[in-house]
Amino acid sequence: MTTITRRRFGLLAGAGTATLALPRYLRAQEKPKVVVVGGGPGGATAARYIAKDSEGAIDVTLIDPAEQYTTCFFSNLFLGGYRSFDSITHSYDKLESDYGITKVTGMAVAVDRDARTVRMADGSTIPYDRLVISPGIDLIYDSVEGYSEEAAEIAPHAYKAGPQTLLLKAELDAIENGQQIVIVPPPNPYRCPPAPYERASMMAHLLKSNGVDAKIIILDPKEKFSKQGLFQEGWEKYYPGMIEWYGPTVHGGIGAVDVVAGTVETDLDTFRGDLLNIIPAQKAGAIASQAGLTDESGFCPIDGETMRSTEDENIYVLGDASIAGAMPKSAFGANSQAKVAAMTIRGELTGSKVFPARYSNTCWSLIETDDAVKVGAQYVPQDGRIVSTHSFISQTDEDPATRKANYEESVGWYKGITTDIFG
């Protein structure tokens, strides 16, 4: 679906009479154009803030292949039975109706940086004066031998929310007594570092609540993981003998996966799972690479003062696709980065005041009912990078009231951030 508003139609109709010698956004009867690729926490936030704070002075187009957006954040709570699927699925309608943003539903496949256009899968092009790239992640399927996009229909990764989330939930609900789940988390860097371990907690919670006696094996390519002490304390407290975590010094390395047989080979043993949750390595969404914005890491270096790409002064990169220094790849972080980019773009195109960049992040993880832990930090730009100025993390042996308050805080945050993103 491409929504053309009356305002947008007027711009298109008047374009032919513009003075071609002038920059696009100085031509008569035409506003500067910002195109945003990716409708998640980074892209949709940037689109909303540019449109809202410019009060209609900038023409904003938001491109995303989906009609609605399902959040990866809080999808683990859907797996655990705490949330409905509808509650983590959000509409773009208010961005269109309340802020005049043109929502283009389709796949952006290429960027012509010289012509300043985005090419869509249908062959059409969309011009821009500034471009925001926030495409999230792409999965490097063959980083796990035997895994593929087709194999993910049997052994879901569920690291792009939507159909994969529903598939993993259906397979989890089908687990019976005596069966086993095997989770293979990704190597660093990846989206939401604590997520695979919260996922194991939510799986265990659901199985325990349903009276299912099953095991969860985590075969990790990493020697340590985010909030490790907190998760392992919680697993021992709530799910004794149910969740087993093996790092590479124990399993010796992850070999081939056979999703039909339901096996994961390691140097230690071949583990069989009635449900395999394979989460491969990750890189920036494909359009970032096509546009020449990535480095050898597969992600996009940026200027920490602005979130501007180091490869192109007219392009900004947000969220999971960016290399944002000390900031993890998280929804909170992407939302924070989007506001800095939106302010900078607005200042460049309209002359509005620009303030020094400040960033923040908090990540909550639910281990069991009313027992949530959190980690977070404040950040500033320094020498082109983003560095932490203050950080915090939950402690082991915290009292139940603190953990319950953490959970309630997370619920309030989810409501607040999705309103901030989608209006």
RODO-2510 file (C-alpha; in nm, 4 decimals, decimal comma):
residues 423
     n   res          X          Y          Z
     1     m     0,0000     0,0000     0,0000
     2     t     0,1275     0,3498    -0,0874
     3     t    -0,0635     0,6291     0,0808
     4     i    -0,0672     0,9568    -0,1116
     5     t    -0,2077     1,2364     0,1005
     6     r    -0,3582     1,5583    -0,0394
     7     r    -0,0419     1,7363     0,0761
     8     r     0,1777     1,4806    -0,0991
     9     f    -0,0307     1,5030    -0,4176
    10     g     0,0115     1,8786    -0,4210
    11     l     0,3871     1,8427    -0,4008
    12     l     0,3959     1,5941    -0,6860
    13     a     0,1664     1,8048    -0,9017
    14     g     0,3769     2,1177    -0,8463
    15     a     0,7154     1,9583    -0,9016
    16     g     0,7191     2,0206    -1,2748
    17     t     0,7127     2,3994    -1,2330
    18     a     1,0082     2,4065    -0,9894
    19     t     1,3278     2,5889    -1,0761
    20     l     1,5701     2,3090    -1,1596
    21     a     1,8817     2,5137    -1,0880
    22     l     1,8037     2,5191    -0,7154
    23     p     1,8628     2,2378    -0,4673
    24     r     1,5585     2,0153    -0,4460
    25     y     1,4409     2,1432    -0,1079
    26     l     1,4738     2,5126    -0,2132
    27     r     1,2611     2,4810    -0,5254
    28     a     0,9359     2,6721    -0,5307
    29     q     0,6389     2,4959    -0,3691
    30     e     0,8484     2,1957    -0,2644
    31     k     0,9613     2,0885     0,0795
    32     p     1,2818     1,9049     0,1653
    33     k     1,2342     1,5306     0,1435
    34     v     1,3383     1,2781     0,4048
    35     v     1,3028     0,9091     0,3262
    36     v     1,3222     0,6545     0,6080
    37     v     1,3872     0,2879     0,5276
    38     g     1,2710     0,0587     0,8057
    39     g     0,9632     0,1006     1,0219
    40     g     1,0881    -0,0279     1,3566
    41     p     1,1995     0,1529     1,6737
    42     g     1,4688     0,3458     1,4892
    43     g     1,3018     0,4287     1,1599
    44     a     0,9452     0,4927     1,2735
    45     t     1,0664     0,7080     1,5640
    46     a     1,2839     0,9150     1,3316
    47     a     0,9981     0,9591     1,0834
    48     r     0,7562     1,0645     1,3567
    49     y     0,9922     1,3137     1,5221
    50     i     1,1034     1,4709     1,1939
    51     a     0,7432     1,5161     1,0829
    52     k     0,6108     1,6239     1,4236
    53     d     0,8822     1,8684     1,5216
    54     s     0,9157     2,0262     1,1767
    55     e     0,5398     2,0925     1,1883
    56     g     0,4941     1,9895     0,8282
    57     a     0,7964     2,1750     0,6897
    58     i     0,9604     1,8475     0,5813
    59     d     0,8072     1,5843     0,3543
    60     v     0,8605     1,2459     0,5240
    61     t     0,8225     0,9056     0,3579
    62     l     0,8491     0,5851     0,5620
    63     i     0,9232     0,2601     0,3758
    64     d     0,8657    -0,0829     0,5272
    65     p     0,7558    -0,4124     0,3661
    66     a     0,4989    -0,4852     0,6389
    67     e     0,1534    -0,3368     0,6868
    68     q     0,2005    -0,3667     1,0646
    69     y     0,5022    -0,3985     1,2901
    70     t     0,5490    -0,6824     1,5401
    71     t     0,8075    -0,6040     1,8057
    72     c     1,0916    -0,8435     1,8776
    73     f     1,1144    -0,6797     2,2181
    74     f     0,8495    -0,8379     2,4468
    75     s     0,8028    -1,1256     2,2001
    76     n     0,9582    -1,3550     2,4614
    77     l     0,6710    -1,2610     2,6922
    78     f     0,4341    -1,3774     2,4203
    79     l     0,6171    -1,7114     2,4156
    80     g     0,5842    -1,7341     2,7930
    81     g     0,2118    -1,6655     2,7899
    82     y     0,2274    -1,3193     2,9453
    83     r     0,1235    -1,1267     2,6327
    84     s    -0,1035    -1,1786     2,3338
    85     f     0,0338    -1,1569     1,9813
    86     d    -0,1963    -0,8618     1,9116
    87     s    -0,0420    -0,6728     2,2035
    88     i     0,3011    -0,6759     2,0373
    89     t     0,1707    -0,5820     1,6898
    90     h     0,1312    -0,2162     1,5977
    91     s    -0,0189    -0,0103     1,3164
    92     y     0,1356     0,2751     1,1197
    93     d    -0,2043     0,4438     1,0836
    94     k    -0,1396     0,7289     1,3287
    95     l     0,1885     0,8175     1,1625
    96     e    -0,0082     0,8765     0,8444
    97     s    -0,3197     1,0381     0,9855
    98     d    -0,1699     1,2465     1,2682
    99     y     0,1694     1,3452     1,1276
   100     g     0,1221     1,3460     0,7498
   101     i     0,3857     1,0807     0,6907
   102     t     0,3603     0,8920     0,3607
   103     k     0,3818     0,5190     0,4399
   104     v     0,5046     0,3085     0,1479
   105     t     0,4467    -0,0623     0,1986
   106     g     0,7105    -0,2379    -0,0076
   107     m     1,0719    -0,3508    -0,0137
   108     a     1,3470    -0,0950    -0,0670
   109     v     1,6208    -0,2793    -0,2549
   110     a     1,8803    -0,0217    -0,3568
   111     v     2,0114     0,3277    -0,2924
   112     d     2,1611     0,5495    -0,5626
   113     r     2,3733     0,7798    -0,3501
   114     d     2,4677     1,0069    -0,6413
   115     a     2,1099     1,0576    -0,7610
   116     r     1,9781     1,0476    -0,4023
   117     t     1,7048     0,7985    -0,4754
   118     v     1,5777     0,4777    -0,3199
   119     r     1,4731     0,2051    -0,5624
   120     m     1,1847    -0,0205    -0,4679
   121     a     1,1388    -0,3862    -0,5607
   122     d     0,8719    -0,2874    -0,8138
   123     g     1,1227    -0,0665    -0,9965
   124     s     0,9878     0,2679    -0,8766
   125     t     1,2212     0,5253    -0,7220
   126     i     1,1745     0,7698    -0,4347
   127     p     1,3960     1,0823    -0,4160
   128     y     1,5435     1,2143    -0,0936
   129     d     1,7440     1,5052     0,0427
   130     r     1,8260     1,3085     0,3563
   131     l     1,7975     0,9330     0,3960
   132     v     1,7577     0,7388     0,7201
   133     i     1,8539     0,3709     0,7026
   134     s     1,7136     0,1589     0,9852
   135     p     1,6602    -0,1859     0,8300
   136     g     1,7384    -0,3924     1,1388
   137     i     1,9313    -0,7159     1,0941
   138     d     1,9794    -0,9781     0,8294
   139     l     2,0606    -1,3315     0,9398
   140     i     2,3763    -1,5064     0,8223
   141     y     2,2084    -1,8453     0,7928
   142     d     2,5162    -2,0409     0,6881
   143     s     2,7078    -1,9251     0,9968
   144     v     2,5625    -2,2465     1,1448
   145     e     2,6453    -2,5428     0,9198
   146     g     2,3282    -2,7059     0,7893
   147     y     2,1041    -2,4084     0,8705
   148     s     1,9280    -2,2048     0,6023
   149     e     1,6266    -1,9855     0,5412
   150     e     1,4340    -2,2997     0,4467
   151     a     1,5541    -2,4805     0,7600
   152     a     1,4174    -2,1912     0,9671
   153     e     1,0668    -2,3087     0,8737
   154     i     1,1397    -2,6217     1,0784
   155     a     1,3799    -2,4845     1,3409
   156     p     1,2742    -2,1202     1,3815
   157     h     1,5132    -1,8458     1,4807
   158     a     1,2279    -1,6065     1,5728
   159     y     1,4757    -1,3188     1,5674
   160     k     1,2640    -1,1303     1,3168
   161     a     0,9252    -1,0996     1,4816
   162     g     0,6057    -1,2040     1,3061
   163     p     0,5491    -1,5438     1,1410
   164     q     0,8680    -1,6810     1,2978
   165     t     0,7436    -1,5815     1,6427
   166     l     0,4150    -1,7614     1,5846
   167     l     0,5964    -2,0710     1,4554
   168     l     0,8222    -2,0894     1,7604
   169     k     0,5222    -2,0457     1,9897
   170     a     0,3330    -2,3274     1,8162
   171     e     0,6312    -2,5612     1,8454
   172     l     0,6802    -2,4670     2,2115
   173     d     0,3133    -2,5346     2,2892
   174     a     0,3513    -2,8825     2,1363
   175     i     0,6360    -2,9915     2,3674
   176     e     0,5452    -3,2923     2,5803
   177     n     0,6806    -3,4672     2,8885
   178     g     1,0292    -3,6082     2,8411
   179     q     1,1097    -3,3960     2,5365
   180     q     1,3957    -3,1490     2,4942
   181     i     1,4511    -2,8019     2,3507
   182     v     1,7913    -2,7004     2,2133
   183     i     1,8751    -2,3314     2,1763
   184     v     2,1812    -2,2120     1,9835
   185     p     2,2366    -1,8386     2,0538
   186     p     2,4313    -1,6215     1,8083
   187     p     2,7884    -1,4930     1,8376
   188     n     2,8485    -1,1244     1,9136
   189     p     2,7409    -0,8724     1,7986
   190     y     2,3681    -0,9355     1,7711
   191     r     2,0260    -0,7899     1,8420
   192     c     1,9299    -0,7658     2,2114
   193     p     2,2120    -0,9497     2,3946
   194     p     1,9986    -1,0905     2,6830
   195     a     1,7138    -1,2092     2,4584
   196     p     1,8112    -1,5766     2,4049
   197     y     1,8389    -1,6259     2,7807
   198     e     1,5128    -1,4504     2,8606
   199     r     1,3642    -1,6751     2,5913
   200     a     1,4895    -1,9853     2,7747
   201     s     1,3354    -1,8478     3,0950
   202     m     0,9998    -1,7870     2,9300
   203     m     1,0010    -2,1313     2,7700
   204     a     1,0727    -2,2874     3,1084
   205     h     0,7995    -2,0799     3,2714
   206     l     0,5398    -2,1934     3,0182
   207     l     0,6380    -2,5591     3,0406
   208     k     0,6395    -2,5518     3,4202
   209     s     0,3022    -2,3728     3,4287
   210     n     0,1564    -2,6371     3,1971
   211     g     0,2977    -2,9216     3,4049
   212     v     0,5292    -3,0357     3,1249
   213     d     0,8508    -3,2054     3,2391
   214     a     1,0992    -3,1096     2,9666
   215     k     1,4566    -2,9841     2,9429
   216     i     1,6147    -2,6845     2,7723
   217     i     1,9755    -2,7095     2,6534
   218     i     2,1604    -2,3908     2,5532
   219     l     2,4653    -2,4500     2,3322
   220     d     2,6371    -2,1124     2,3302
   221     p     2,9232    -2,0073     2,0998
   222     k     3,0184    -1,7475     2,3654
   223     e     3,2032    -1,7997     2,6935
   224     k     2,9768    -1,5534     2,8732
   225     f     2,6518    -1,3693     2,8112
   226     s     2,4572    -1,0631     2,9230
   227     k     2,3172    -1,0812     3,2791
   228     q     2,4643    -1,4300     3,3127
   229     g     2,4783    -1,4368     3,6927
   230     l     2,1239    -1,3048     3,7203
   231     f     1,9808    -1,5569     3,4771
   232     q     2,1634    -1,8527     3,6265
   233     e     2,0539    -1,7520     3,9760
   234     g     1,6942    -1,7388     3,8513
   235     w     1,7158    -2,0709     3,6683
   236     e     1,8443    -2,2435     3,9801
   237     k     1,5708    -2,0833     4,1905
   238     y     1,2707    -2,1374     3,9637
   239     y     1,3664    -2,4112     3,7185
   240     p     1,6165    -2,6419     3,8944
   241     g     1,7530    -2,9083     3,6602
   242     m     1,5436    -2,7753     3,3722
   243     i     1,7842    -2,5366     3,1931
   244     e     2,1440    -2,6337     3,1147
   245     w     2,3890    -2,3862     2,9600
   246     y     2,7073    -2,5035     2,7873
   247     g     2,9770    -2,2645     2,6695
   248     p     3,2433    -2,3519     2,4117
   249     t     3,4942    -2,4726     2,6710
   250     v     3,2433    -2,7450     2,7569
   251     h     3,0877    -2,8366     2,4216
   252     g     3,4072    -2,7709     2,2262
   253     g     3,2406    -2,5987     1,9325
   254     i     2,9132    -2,6180     1,7427
   255     g     2,9191    -2,8281     1,4276
   256     a     2,6388    -2,9149     1,1894
   257     v     2,2671    -2,8806     1,2515
   258     d     2,0197    -3,1268     1,1030
   259     v     1,6766    -2,9733     1,1438
   260     v     1,4936    -3,2793     1,0050
   261     a     1,6645    -3,5157     1,2480
   262     g     1,6479    -3,2503     1,5199
   263     t     2,0168    -3,2666     1,6074
   264     v     2,3001    -3,0268     1,6834
   265     e     2,6528    -3,1676     1,6668
   266     t     2,9266    -3,0475     1,8990
   267     d     3,2718    -3,1785     1,9843
   268     l     3,1280    -3,2986     2,3150
   269     d     2,8208    -3,4808     2,1875
   270     t     2,5310    -3,4735     1,9446
   271     f     2,2335    -3,3100     2,1133
   272     r     1,8819    -3,3992     2,0057
   273     g     1,5967    -3,1519     2,0340
   274     d     1,2267    -3,1963     1,9738
   275     l     1,2371    -2,8198     1,9209
   276     l     1,5457    -2,6498     1,7791
   277     n     1,5757    -2,2730     1,8180
   278     i     1,8750    -2,1800     1,6027
   279     i     1,9772    -1,8126     1,6073
   280     p     2,2546    -1,7518     1,3522
   281     a     2,5068    -1,4696     1,3297
   282     q     2,3794    -1,1321     1,2139
   283     k     2,4663    -0,8310     1,0002
   284     a     2,2987    -0,5077     0,8955
   285     g     1,9898    -0,5322     0,6749
   286     a     2,0756    -0,5970     0,3091
   287     i     2,0091    -0,2463     0,1794
   288     a     2,2816    -0,1082     0,4065
   289     s     2,5396    -0,3259     0,2375
   290     q     2,4028    -0,2547    -0,1101
   291     a     2,4333     0,1168    -0,0403
   292     g     2,7995     0,0745     0,0549
   293     l     2,7461     0,1787     0,4168
   294     t     2,8887    -0,1304     0,5914
   295     d     3,2447    -0,2187     0,6851
   296     e     3,4108    -0,5587     0,7254
   297     s     3,1973    -0,6291     1,0337
   298     g     2,8803    -0,6279     0,8240
   299     f     2,7451    -0,3286     1,0182
   300     c     2,7506     0,0469     0,9509
   301     p     2,9992     0,2858     1,1130
   302     i     2,8456     0,6167     1,2168
   303     d     2,9446     0,9520     1,3642
   304     g     2,8462     0,9405     1,7315
   305     e     2,7530     1,3105     1,7341
   306     t     2,4714     1,2668     1,4824
   307     m     2,4211     0,9010     1,3771
   308     r     2,5324     1,0126     1,0307
   309     s     2,6968     0,7434     0,8177
   310     t     3,0728     0,7849     0,7921
   311     e     3,0345     0,6921     0,4227
   312     d     2,7762     0,9506     0,3145
   313     e     2,6906     1,2882     0,4679
   314     n     2,3295     1,2651     0,3483
   315     i     2,2560     0,9289     0,5126
   316     y     2,1930     0,8376     0,8759
   317     v     2,1996     0,4820     1,0110
   318     l     2,0085     0,3797     1,3231
   319     g     1,9529     0,0850     1,5513
   320     d     2,0681    -0,2707     1,4926
   321     a     2,2341    -0,1865     1,1599
   322     s     2,4721     0,0678     1,3119
   323     i     2,8012     0,0394     1,4968
   324     a     2,7046     0,2598     1,7893
   325     g     3,0106     0,2222     2,0092
   326     a     2,9230     0,1125     2,3616
   327     m     2,5489     0,1009     2,2929
   328     p     2,3949    -0,2465     2,2554
   329     k     2,1591    -0,3291     1,9720
   330     s     1,8237    -0,2683     2,1406
   331     a     1,4862    -0,1068     2,0805
   332     f     1,5481     0,1480     2,3556
   333     g     1,8831     0,2361     2,1980
   334     a     1,7389     0,2686     1,8466
   335     n     1,4628     0,4958     1,9745
   336     s     1,7224     0,7126     2,1483
   337     q     1,9448     0,7289     1,8402
   338     a     1,6471     0,8194     1,6207
   339     k     1,5772     1,1326     1,8229
   340     v     1,9362     1,2531     1,7814
   341     a     1,9254     1,1902     1,4055
   342     a     1,5828     1,3530     1,3716
   343     m     1,7018     1,6654     1,5537
   344     t     2,0122     1,6869     1,3352
   345     i     1,8207     1,6389     1,0102
   346     r     1,5598     1,8926     1,1123
   347     g     1,8332     2,1427     1,1928
   348     e     2,0030     2,0920     0,8570
   349     l     1,6845     2,1252     0,6527
   350     t     1,4927     2,3917     0,8442
   351     g     1,7553     2,5788     1,0453
   352     s     1,6106     2,4751     1,3815
   353     k     1,8366     2,4565     1,6865
   354     v     2,0429     2,1416     1,7409
   355     f     2,1494     2,0344     2,0903
   356     p     2,4398     1,8087     2,1928
   357     a     2,3659     1,4390     2,1474
   358     r     2,2710     1,2301     2,4488
   359     y     2,1778     0,8630     2,4383
   360     s     2,0347     0,6118     2,6821
   361     n     1,9376     0,2468     2,7046
   362     t     1,7667     0,0121     2,9488
   363     c     1,6946    -0,3555     2,8896
   364     w     1,4613    -0,5556     3,1119
   365     s     1,4427    -0,9365     3,1175
   366     l     1,1697    -1,1410     3,2811
   367     i     1,2875    -1,4593     3,4513
   368     e     0,9649    -1,5624     3,6252
   369     t     0,6381    -1,3939     3,7213
   370     d     0,7142    -1,0574     3,8881
   371     d     1,0880    -1,1283     3,8784
   372     a     1,2557    -0,9035     3,6212
   373     v     1,6146    -0,7852     3,6027
   374     k     1,7540    -0,4899     3,4129
   375     v     2,0728    -0,3374     3,2766
   376     g     2,1304     0,0035     3,1234
   377     a     2,3498     0,3066     3,0730
   378     q     2,3732     0,6684     2,9662
   379     y     2,5955     0,7599     2,6713
   380     v     2,7587     1,0587     2,5010
   381     p     2,9611     1,1002     2,1815
   382     q     3,3389     1,1149     2,2220
   383     d     3,5924     1,1325     1,9409
   384     g     3,3307     1,0208     1,6898
   385     r     3,2228     0,7189     1,8958
   386     i     2,9516     0,6655     2,1556
   387     v     3,0784     0,5947     2,5065
   388     s     2,9089     0,5108     2,8356
   389     t     2,9095     0,7700     3,1131
   390     h     2,7040     0,5798     3,3697
   391     s     2,5756     0,2230     3,3862
   392     f     2,3703     0,0034     3,6163
   393     i     2,2649    -0,3597     3,6480
   394     s     2,0398    -0,5563     3,8799
   395     q     2,2115    -0,7437     4,1607
   396     t     2,1772    -1,1048     4,2666
   397     d     1,9764    -1,1706     4,5841
   398     e     1,7564    -0,8646     4,5330
   399     d     1,4327    -0,8512     4,7280
   400     p     1,1076    -0,9548     4,5531
   401     a     0,9642    -0,6018     4,5704
   402     t     1,2537    -0,4666     4,3647
   403     r     1,2177    -0,7375     4,1034
   404     k     0,8410    -0,6814     4,0820
   405     a     0,8967    -0,3079     4,0434
   406     n     1,1373    -0,3839     3,7580
   407     y     0,8689    -0,5834     3,5792
   408     e     0,6061    -0,3138     3,6272
   409     e     0,8556    -0,0576     3,5014
   410     s     0,9143    -0,2667     3,1891
   411     v     0,5424    -0,2902     3,1160
   412     g     0,5096     0,0857     3,1486
   413     w     0,8126     0,1340     2,9260
   414     y     0,6676    -0,0915     2,6546
   415     k     0,3458     0,1091     2,6481
   416     g     0,5395     0,4352     2,6453
   417     i     0,7924     0,3463     2,3777
   418     t     0,5412     0,1976     2,1354
   419     t     0,3350     0,5149     2,1691
   420     d     0,6523     0,7181     2,1118
   421     i     0,7308     0,5130     1,8002
   422     f     0,3898     0,4755     1,6389
   423     g     0,1983     0,7718     1,7816
***
